[in-house]
Amino acid sequence: MLTDRELAVVAGVGPGLGTALVRCFAQAGMRVACVARNAERLAVLTQETGAQAYACDITDENSVERLFARLGKEQGAPSLVVHNPSWFVMKPFLELEQADVIEAWRIACFGGFLVGRAAARAMLARGGTILFTGSTPSIKAGSGFAAFAAAKFGVRALAQSMARELGPQGIHVAHVVVDGPIDGAGSEGLKIPKLSPHDIAENFLALHRQHRSAWTQELDLRPADAKF
Amino acid sequence: MAKDVALIVGVGPGLGAALARRFAQGGLAVAVAARRVDALNELAREIGGRAYACDATEEDSVSQLFAAVERDLGRPTVVVYNAGAFSPGSVLEINAAEFERCWRALCLGGFLVGQRAARGMVEAGRGTILLTGATASVRGGARFANLAVGKFGLRALAQSMARELGPKGVHVAHIVIDGQIRSERYAELEKQRPADGLLDPDAIAEAYWHLHMQARSAWTLEIDLRPWVEKF
């Protein structure tokens, strides 16, 4: 089914930001493909938004290649791809295990590389936007955040390098630093100001819509009353 | 209901004019200010706004500007500081008077305008203050001391203001314009680049507008803007 409507791909669709991104892009008139390890979990969201669910292990090269091949065949080239997944680890440094460090890095950073590379290849002909979700530990490695921050710093580095190389080829790569807890995504116990996933998603859409004479590489977002 | 008011300080034919048009298009009453008002009258007429003369480096002049805008249009909800001054030169050659003049236009003016704007906005519990930065806000290039010193200072001001005023409902953001804006001055450079190779004032203005429209659960402190082909 090839149409004039833009195709957005959201990798990493959990109940928080991923879901808000799918809703936001669908409301903006785009076709949306949502990608998760377990696609059945997305049935309610796809029914609500008309989005299509795709199963993919974004840390597996073959799985990502198959996903983009299938997307290309069924939906055409995406004009927007968001890499949103992360694996949260917060532990005292002395208690960190190898698996914590590797898993955090594989999902946020290595997965970002695989999805970003596949997205860029698919976009070379007509251009597009690739957005990475960052967070406070993308720029500040707090106590207990060694594994998570190392992974998120890596995503930020990836996004910077991709932007410098791919911008002149018509592909807009940007990194969004979500500098605070997202409302609803397991943040109920935190007593600090939270970002609404809907409000964050509006900013992803605005980045995608930027004119190429004035592209942003990094955008920070936080609540008005946040301490930072 | 009375329209919200935008005040743009430092309006030339390029970005300042584009900002004035964008905020007018967004339904705001727009006040434009520059040291010489005669160049602004036509723009003010075009957008149905008002033009004011102001030397942003003089506290009295800034006070008079705000008083006049409040009287004519109402208290500003959006204030943009877009003024500046710059003359490039070797650090061995630039003189103290010029060094100070640039700093006053780039940084002190941002403080005077920002402070006066913030007082009204804190009282109202809402408002947006947008400060125009440049590559030199984050990089002190060779021969750019006169610009970078003032622009670094303006960026520091933006960060400090944002942290203090955000919880009071005032959104302060700093825009890093990382490249040349399309203009007569860069016509030759523009010809050497592919289409959209220099920053389009209207595209920049769109980013300012977006910052103003951001919901308060997700405010941006700093946004960078550059053309797709820019080396950075």
Interface residues (C-beta under 8 A of the other chain):
Chain A: R164 G167 P168 G170 H172 D183 P193 K194 L195 S196 H198 D199 I200 E202 N203 A206 Q210 H211 R212 S213 A214 W215 T216 Q217 E218 L219 D220 L221 R222 P223 A224 D225 A226 K227 F228
Chain B: R163 G166 P167 G169 H171 R182 D196 G197 L198 L199 D200 D202 A203 I204 E206 A207 H210 Q214 A215 R216 S217 A218 W219 T220 L221 E222 I223 D224 L225 R226 P227 W228 V229 E230 K231 F232
